């Protein structure tokens, strides 16, 4: 059974930072590209980042320069470091096996507010 479990979200002030984690099981994580997507209140899923099996990251325009994706294949875990957070980054963040987010975890909530 495929499982993706996100953690690390929370309430943070504008300009703050967070580290999100995603632990995977039930499939070959080390050979799989992985994705981060997010869903803001009242909006659809939005692609945030992709990381190839060997660790090369790609970012959406809004994430580039502020977010950093990484992975540790030995731990079946990927990370998303969020920096310089803005109110508009408030969303549920999911790790996923596909760019559309069809196969994703339960999510971790990030709220950016003063």
Secondary structure, 3 states (H helix, E strand, C coil): CCEEEEECCEEECCCCCEEEEEEEECCCHHHCCEEEEEECCCCCEEEEEEECCCCCEEECCCCCCCEEEEEEHHHCEEEEEECCCCHHHCEEEEEECCCCCCCECCCEEEEECC
